[in-house]
Amino acid sequence: MTLSEHDSKMLLAQRGVPVPAERLAIDAAGAVDGARIVGFPVALKLCGTGIAHKTERGLVRLGLADDDAVARAATELLAAAEPDDDVQGVLVAAMVKGNRELIAGVHRDPQFGPCVMLGIGGIFAEAIADVAFRLVPISEIDAGEMLDDLSTQALLASFRGEPPVDRDAVARVLVALSQLAQDRPDIVSVDVNPLIVVDGLPVAVDALVVVDGSGR
Amino acid sequence: MTARHRLASLFEPSGVVVAGASSHPGKFGFVALHNILASGYQGRVFATNRDGGEVLGVALLTSIDELPHGGAELVFVCTPPGANLELLRACAARGVKAAFVTTAGYGEAGDDGRRAEAELVALCNELDMVLAGPNGQGVVSTPASMCAQIVAPYPPAGRIAVASQSGNFVSSFLNVASQTGVGISRAVSAGNAAATSIADYLEYFADDPETAVSLVYVEGLPDGRAFFDRLAAVAAQKPVVVLKGGATAGGQHAAASHTGALAADDRVFDGMCRQAGAIRADTVEAAFEAAATFATQPLPRGPRTVVLTTAGGWGVVTADAITRSSLELIALPDDLKEAIDAHLPPRWSKSNPVDLAGGETRDTVPDVMRLVATHPDVDAIVYLGLGIQSNQARFMRESRFYPDHGLERIVAYHERQDARFAQAAAEISDETGKPILTATELAVAFPDNAGPAAVRASGRLCYASANRAVAALEHLARHARWLDRRGLRPERQGAG
């Protein structure tokens, strides 16, 4: 069973993973209210338990600067929903600006059990595959060494006018994922993608949690 | 170690009986007995064969029942699967504590084999007998002068312990040990590992005073998670070098998530090793050389490395390799520069690499090496250029002009000097507690060159290239950092 983006991020936020300010709205008026609360400009995404590949289906609108733009986008996104999407509403989120994307997650390895992953994110993440794994549970020392393991260290230093990645903050995200995997054996996988670096600090801009619904 | 370890009866048996000895020198039952006797094993040796007779001077027992009680702690089993349950029961009755079963036809051989293996395991559990194998090549233990295996070689004694899921890799590691002179304490081919696994051997090695470092080859790990827990526990005590064959099965079929897709191949295994503090290497040479370095060099305090060379190009390439690694090619401290100045003409490099540029006289190499090694900002040295003069000396000695024209004297001088330099590297390393790695292709091109030969005589590895020395040193520095971050570095550090 897949949790919606909103539910996935709320689950992570409870564990201390930084997520953008966001509101779930069920209609255009609610979306406008939400945008005023989180602050313009905003991103709108259709949110439901059955939605994968949001970007490919055009279910993400970025940089909406005023009430009208938000209302129009919310109406269009809700109209684009299909029955299988199990739509909860539209997610109104503060825009997050950062040049660097990481990817993090939890995976249950058939041989080694639950493990935590950190990698260089972005559209080439799987092609570049600059990633590090550790078995759950991890310590903060292990988490720091996952950062050391990445080959692309230049991306973690000062970059295009942005400060270096706060390694401790990234380590805390990884430890939080590890604790979540340990406490919740029903969690099959977690993808935090992208984990955008904003002024050096990681923010989980999108997340997808898959839960074993068989009643464990 | 309080009580004697259970596996001591495998690695340090008071006596050995070869079950299924043969008079045919091509058969395993002959080879095993031959190797036990030829390696100089000092315990009592027995052998059985239904037909009796004598092999290699050993009078054959026609049945285990003829074995004096307590005469053999280890049985080396060469008999077919059908005979072995009865055999082991009889062995237990005569005080045998461990069985190495070399016989094939068990778990690797279909349903019948699997059933036979399960029976073997159940019986050994019942008898409280150590079961190594089946389908394994044997066990080597140099402190016991014991080569209980069905293949050569018997390696030189040393402090590396080998456990392998492939017998061939035991042979590979032992062959490299023979070539390099960096020796072995124990070696075992786990075979089907029906009852005694790689993790069991690692735990024995961790407690074994004869062993400084473990070297393992693994393919499949039925319970990866339990292996990790045990690996982490032993790696905190002693370094473990891991060579792995085959990508893990995990990941590929769970590729629904990005994280799952990225877990493909053996990235999870790699992370598992790093988390456990094990040292992973990709090739037989790299794995052995990492283990040999842990066995013979002190652990560095940190990554700060100086290259000491008698000629330019080598130093440059070595500096490149260090720069690409997680080691640090330090800028030469001013006080060290001044100290070296006093020993060399002005043309020396005055930077790291410390290039003596041919300015050395009789004592320059050891003197400068000592200056560098004793400097508090230096954690490790890579030393290049050993043996060049002895290589020239070899050519002179083999030429028709030798020993005239002053050749005898200069040849002896060069060889004495290179031996001194190698000796100095070992002594200064011991004194300072800092690794000094000597690298030259002469180690393999002309292994009897006085330089590499003296490195071997000092008990250390002479690296065949500077890059390989840098790779080995990086493993040491990384492991030191892993220990330090967790407060696990032993109080008294040293070469073992």
Interface residues (C-beta under 8 A of the other chain):
Chain A: I103 A104 G105 V106 H107 R108 D109 P110 Q111 F112 G113 C115 M117 G119 A125 E126 A129 V131 A132 F133 R134 L135 I138 I141 D142 E145 M146 D149 S189 V190 D191 N193 L208 V210
Chain B: L221 G224 R225 F228 T248 A249 G250 G251 H253 A254 A256 S257 H258 T259 G260 A261 L262 A263 R267 V268 F269 D270 G271 M272 R274 Q275 W482 R485 R486
